[in-house]
Amino acid sequence: EISACLVGSEMCIRDRHKELKVENQNDKRIDEIIICPRTYGHKIEYEKHIGELIAFADYVENKGFKTHWIFLQEDKLELQNLLASKFKVTVWNPNKMSIYQFIGFFRKAKVVFTSRMHTIFIAGMVETPIITIPVHQKLIYASSLFYEKPIMIDPLSSGDAYIRAFQNYQYYSLNSQNVIKEAKILEALDAKICSWLAQS
């Protein structure tokens, strides 16, 4: 499952990375922190990270930053309503917003906190710093595409871990060359499979 998810997402990176990088050069970063969580019913104790993210958002907004909660799809209505009563919230609807408009949020953001794998790829493609809450092993693998030492917060950690990560994220450099390297490996693998199939 992990391999299939990563291969599919890496193919997207291979196709779009250069184009998005060029677009990114013309955009100005703003003091907006994107928070892209997901509820995780498979391990109820990991739901703790949602409450910690809310407390973190209160903290940074009191410091003068803006948070933008983004959902790639509908989540629990109760959670979305709670967040919308306090923060800026966007639930992506591809019928109303193009993928380019949606990616634009990430392109301009200061940093992204996420517990959703696909957000890592989106933020990584536009070279926006990523702080990962790994509720599943696949988030660790995805983060490793962009960082030699990914910035991780354990889903069971307290609020101090979120504040420390925010204070220190600028000391971690995205490794965009690793994305290109992985894409080339995929291309070579694809060529070998095609050659093998042609000989069968």
N, C-alpha and C positions, 0 to 999 in steps of 0.2 A: 504493500500500500504506500509506504513512504517513498520507495523508489519510483513508483508510477507517478505520484504527485510531483516529485521533484523533477523528473524528466519532462513532464508536460509543462511545468512552469519554467524550467530552464530553456525549453524551446521558444517560449514566449520572450524570454530575455534575449536570446540570440537574435530574434527577429526585430526587437524593438529597442534594444539597449542604445545603439548609436544615435538613433533618431531622437529618443527621449533626452539623451545627454545634450544634444545640440539645442533642443528646445529649452532645456534647463538653464543654459547659459544666459538667456534673455529674461529670466524671471528673478524677482527680488524676494528674498526670504522675509517673512514677517514673524513677529513674536507670537506665533500660534503653535500650540502643542496639540498634535493629533493623538487621540486616545482611541484605539480600535480594539475593543475587547470582544470576547464571546463567552456566553455562559457555557459551562462544561458539566453537563449532567452525568457524564461517565465517571466522574470522580468529584463528589459533592463538596469535599473539603477544599477543592481548588476554587470554588465560588468565592472564597475569601478574597481573592485578588480583585474582584469587582468592587467590593466595599473599600479596599485600600486605594484603588484608582480614584474613586469618588472623593475620598479624603485628600488624596494628593492633588486632585483638580481644585478643590477648595483652597488648598495651601498655595498653589502657584497663582491662582486668580487673585488671591489677597496680596500677592507680591507684584501684581500688575501685568501678569501674562494672561493670555486668552487660551482656553482649551476648546477643542472641536472634537466632539465624539462622533466617530464615523462607524457605521455598520455596513458591511458588504451585502448583508441580507437582513431580513426581519429577524429580530431576536424576541425575547420575552417582552410582551407589551407593557407589563408592569414596570420593568426596568427602563424601557425606552421613554415611558411617560414620566418616570421619576427624573431621569436625566434631562429631558426636555423642559422640565419645570425650573431647572437651575442653570443649564448649560446650552451651548449651541450644539445641535444634533443633526446629523445627516444620515439618512438611510438610503443607500444607492438604489435607484430605480432606473434600470437601463432604458426604459421606455420614455423617461423624462429627462435623463441626463446622459450625455455621451461619455464614453470611456475616457476621452481626452479631457473633458471637463472634470471628471471625477479624479483623474490622476493629477490634475492641476492643484487640487487641495494639498496633495502630498509634496508636489514639486515646490510649493511655496512655504511649507511648514518648517519650523525650527527643529523639531525632533518628533519622532513617532514612538509611542508606547503601544505595544500590541500583544495579544495572546492568540492572534489568528495568523496562520501561516501565509496566506496569500497577500496579506498586508506587507509582510517582509519583502516579498518580491516587488511589489509596487513601489515601496519606499526605496528599496535598493536600486531599482532601475533609474530613479531620478536623483540618486545619491543623497538622500535625506537620512540623517542619523536614525538608527533603530535601536530601541530598547525592548528586549523580548521577555515576555512572561511565558515560559515553556510549559503549557498545560499538557503538551504531547511531545514525544520525542522528535517528531517531524519539524517542529519549530527550531530545535537545536541544529538540525541538519541544514535547514534553510538559512538560518543566520550565519552558519559557517561559510556559506557561499560569499558573503559580503564582508565578513570580519575573520581575521585569523584567531582573535579571541573575542567572540561575541559578548555583548553586554547583556547579561541575564539577571532576572529577578525571580527567585523561587516563588511559585504561586502561593506558598504558605508564609511568605515573609511579611513583616510588619511595614508600616508606612515609612519608617526611616530609610529602608532600602530603596524606595522609590525616589525619595529626596536626594539620597547620595548618588543614585544613577543619573539624575537630572543635573546635579552639580558637576559631574565628572564625564559626561558623555563626549564632550568636545575633545577629550584626550585620546579618544579611540578613532582611528582612521578607517574609513571604508576601503575595502580592497576590490575596486572595480575590475582590476586586471584578472582577478580570480574568476569572475563571472565570464569574461571572455575566454579564459583558459578552459573552463568547464564546457562552454558552448562548442569549442573546437573539438574537445573529446567526444561530445555527442555527435558532431558532424562526422568524425572519423568512424565512430561506431555505426552510424547510420549507413555510411558508405560500405562498410564491411558486411552489414546485414543484407543490403541490396545486392552486393556481389554474391553472397552466399545463396540468396534466393534465385538469382539468375542462373546459377550453376545447378540448382536442384532439379 
